[in-house]
Amino acid sequence: MTIIFGIVAILLPLLIGRYVWKNFDRYFGKNDQAYMDTLEYFLKKIGITILVAFIVLWIGMTLVFNGSAG
């Protein structure tokens, strides 16, 4: 069971990171194509995506390894 939860905890951040990447424009794009083509915007987009994916991975691995100790 721990193996299954571990696999889910690894794959879930990929799915959530993909969702954040695809929907970032809707929330932070300001409907301005010139702004969305800047390096600042790209760095924000990649930074938020990595941060969210890492937090979800951290929470998932914490739950998997705390649950398997007992």
Legacy VTK file of the C-alpha trace (Angstrom):
# vtk DataFile Version 3.0
C-alpha trace
ASCII
DATASET POLYDATA
POINTS 70 float
0.000 0.000 0.000
2.897 2.344 0.760
4.256 1.803 -2.748
0.949 2.796 -4.327
0.672 5.909 -2.155
4.310 6.750 -2.985
3.636 6.532 -6.717
0.554 8.721 -6.343
2.532 11.210 -4.222
5.154 11.439 -6.983
2.730 11.735 -9.903
0.303 14.178 -8.281
2.767 17.137 -8.307
3.312 16.583 -12.029
-0.398 16.830 -12.717
-0.893 19.830 -10.454
2.204 21.549 -11.875
0.861 21.043 -15.393
-2.495 22.499 -14.323
-0.817 25.558 -12.769
1.338 26.084 -15.895
-1.650 25.935 -18.242
-3.911 28.168 -16.118
-1.312 30.715 -15.000
-2.221 33.004 -17.911
-5.848 33.116 -16.838
-5.020 34.260 -13.313
-1.913 36.437 -13.788
-1.734 37.248 -17.514
-3.634 40.541 -17.248
-4.836 39.888 -20.841
-1.757 41.752 -22.072
0.175 39.799 -24.694
3.157 42.189 -24.509
3.483 41.532 -20.755
3.027 37.787 -21.225
6.000 37.714 -23.640
8.476 39.182 -21.139
11.191 37.332 -19.242
9.774 38.587 -15.929
6.432 36.930 -16.638
8.089 33.659 -17.715
10.231 33.547 -14.571
7.164 34.149 -12.398
5.289 31.419 -14.241
8.058 28.840 -13.909
8.753 29.833 -10.291
5.143 29.493 -9.149
4.792 26.182 -10.997
7.914 24.713 -9.379
6.938 26.056 -5.952
3.435 24.575 -6.073
4.697 21.223 -7.406
7.388 21.053 -4.712
4.928 21.847 -1.919
2.534 19.145 -3.139
5.429 16.666 -3.422
6.628 17.546 0.081
3.159 17.106 1.581
2.647 13.836 -0.286
5.980 12.346 0.760
5.440 13.475 4.340
2.100 11.689 4.433
3.519 8.534 2.826
6.516 8.233 5.153
4.636 9.205 8.325
1.925 6.677 7.490
4.400 3.848 6.829
6.176 4.205 10.188
3.354 2.578 12.126
LINES 1 71
70 0 1 2 3 4 5 6 7 8 9 10 11 12 13 14 15 16 17 18 19 20 21 22 23 24 25 26 27 28 29 30 31 32 33 34 35 36 37 38 39 40 41 42 43 44 45 46 47 48 49 50 51 52 53 54 55 56 57 58 59 60 61 62 63 64 65 66 67 68 69
